[in-house]
Amino acid sequence: MAAAPPYPLYNRMYTLYRVSPLHHGETSLLDARSLRTHAKRLEEQLKGDNVRGVEVDFAGTEGALPDKGPLEACQWDMIGDEEAWIDLHHQPDELMPPEKARGIEVNLEYEKQSYNALLLRDPETTTSPEGFTSLPLLLVKMPAPIREVFLNYLRTTFDAHVAPLKLSPAFLTSSLETYFRHLSTNTSTQTILDVVQKLQLQLTFPHNGTLLKSMDISIAGTDVAGFVSRGKLLPNLQQKPFTSAISAYLKKHLALDLSHPKVQISRIGCHSFQLSTDRIRLGPPDIASDISLSQDDDDAPEGSASQLAVKDFYASLVREATGTGKFLPEGISEATRTSTPSSVRSAKVVRRKRAVSNAASQNITPKRAKAHGKENGRRRN
């Protein structure tokens, strides 16, 4: 059986946005016919076609991007988790129930390049008002001219508010600590060195005038686990061992206080992910090779440590976009609660398949040839 193509969430640098619930009335949005209709309408706007005899205001994007070639296809599809993604490509005749969908994948296929966007939710926790579908997290990989047309389509078609999602430094460090927490458990068969490898931090000094703007810190993979171990020995700081240890180190050796309001961690990069205040790139989680099948079902792990870390990270990112995230500034959190539905952490842990598509997604780089829509074997009829 051939491996499924790479899961779209991985190995692509996405720009982050938050979206209010999409209004569609009585017609379901997560429906194949509805998605085809929106794909056709967006394609017409991107091409600058006439719509009912009226010239579209956007005048298309093909002239603005002559090196990409003409737009060949625009496709909207429901997307589930990795388990559903594998099933889709191994059993394409089986339809995914809308209530299990993570959201919508939008694919734009040009002659020489392809772009995509993901409208996402956590189906276990996200709720939607009647006549709306809540897909609060929007990940976009498109150049500016195309992106503006796409975002304006969401605003005008679904009466939605679309705004950039800015991740706080606290969220970035918490995401890193999530990986360390899972990799440091007694049941983990993966090590920090295997999954994180070399770690890079960028510190910014936003209120420093014309002086030092940023500082890059590189930590060798062999030293990262040592910082985590030392951080666990610090009093009352076991919840953030790495952050506590690196803060103590910088304060001692550079007289640099990470807790100072004028010092911020603005970017974190490692083998498994790259996070900044407005962009993310996730690598596919490594699969544990020695999960024993002889273990009792109740005691068997639901996945490898890196799989569990990715799952926790995804859930927290959706909460941030929804406006109920732990690390949102209070003003932003209160404002977004009025325009997005509440999201509550679910205690239910669902067993996931091992993502056999991970092997195919290793070391994927943005291509200049044909679009991934073709690679996935999907063409718009």
Secondary structure, DSSP 4 states (H G I P E B T S, - for coil): -PPPPPPTTBS--EEEEEEPPEE-TTS-SSSHHHHHHHHHHHHHHHHT-EETTEE-TT--STTT-GGG--EEEEEEEEE--HHHHHHHHHSTTSPPPGGG--EEEEEEEESS-EEEEEEE--TTTB---TTEE---EEEEE--HHHHHHHHHHHHHHHT--EEE----HHHHHHHHHHHHHHHTSTT--S-HHHHT-SEEEEEE-TT-TTS--EEEEEE-HHHHHHHHHHHHHSTT-TTSHHHHHHHHHHHHHT---TTSTT-EEEEEE-SSEEEESSEEEEPPPPPPTT--TTS-TTTS-SS-HHHHHHHHHHHHHHHHHHT--TTS-HHHHHHHHTTS--B------------GGGGGGTT----SSS-HHHHTT----
